[in-house]
Amino acid sequence: MRNLDKAKASNTYVRGQVVFYEDNAPLGAYCIFSGQVKLYRLGQGGKTRVVRIAGPGEFIGLEAILTRQSYQATAEALGESVLCFVDKETLLQMVERSAALGVELSKQLGRDLIRAEVKLHDMTGRPAQARMASLLLDFHRTYQSLGRKGSFLMRLPRQMLAEAAGVATETAIRILGELERKHLIVVRGSRITVLKPEALRRFESSSFLKLT
């Protein structure tokens, strides 16, 4: 991974700035150093559907490079974000030369695939509470993996948070309030603290549990 670090070029994106567009030929992949990036697809009538909210330490655009396809979603910065760019040819050459790098990037793709499958399951089966719990735990796990404990900064409006979870905005606000009253989370503006991740996981893994 050290060679990959040397090949990266850092760029700062402001809120609303597009990193790459859906269906465009990939120029390279991006690693998020700080901030958050929304990935979304356009549906019928131009309606957007949030596919994923990516945070620090995550790659975006990687699957397009390794599968030699177009970008599968549009990536847009949710706030000031620093992204590290690795161009396509450099990345492919490095993967060919380093089996360890290939394995590491394959793990990243595997994690992305699992998230996509969970997202599909969320949209077709699980109740709203489980979807919200899954999204909050996603952010929590990302920040924990970076060695950060406690709270994380949610740099996106409640409407976007609701879209990412596949629920109505009013439902998202209500569920956050219920989770806070249950002392599972604490919400202070854009900052959310997960107090009881194990309790949230019970909601994430079940299609039947409901808040009472």
Helices and strands as residue ranges (DSSP letters): H 2-7, E 9-13, E 18-20, E 28-34, E 37-42, G 44-46, E 48-54, E 59-60, H 62-67, E 74-77, E 81-87, H 88-97, H 99-124, H 128-145, E 151-153, H 158-165, H 169-181, E 185-188, E 191-194, H 197-204
